[in-house]
Each structure stands twice: as C-alpha cells, then as structure tokens.
Amino acid sequence: MDKRVQFDFEIEFTNGGGLQGQDFRLDIDEDTISDEDLADYIVEDMRLLMVGTVKILNKKIIHEKHKRMKSEE
C-alpha cells in the first residue's frame, strides 16, 4: 500500500490574508516528511506567492493508494 501524509495547515501571506486546509492529503514516497519539506511542497505545488509563515498541524502518515498520477521525467 502507498503512503500519504494527512495534515492541517495554516499559511499567512506577507501582503495580508491567509489560507487554511484541514485533513489535506498528499502522496509521499518515503516513510516520513519534515514539516519544512511539507510546507515547501504545498507552496510550490499550489504556486503560491508572497508566503510568510506556514504552520503544519496534526500531521500523520497513512497507508492509502496514491491518488495522483506520477509525471514522467
């Protein structure tokens, strides 16, 4: 079974405002992922700009089939 990370997040933008997500899930290849790497992944994958702080909360690894098709490199 594949691994996914389930977590909540809070993003604050430097120009004001913010974004929150609850029970968000992402496919991962490893057994773990750091909060810093996860924050970087969210910002990059969502193409967010002017990001201030990113908080990762309630993170847990779950065993579930990957949902996203892997891109060929």
HELIX and SHEET records of a PDB file:
HELIX    1   1 ASP A   35  ASP A   45  1                                  11    
SHEET    1   A 3 GLY A  18  ILE A  28  0                                        
SHEET    2   A 3 LYS A   3  PHE A  13 -1                                        
SHEET    3   A 3 VAL A  51  HIS A  63 -1                                        
END                                                                             
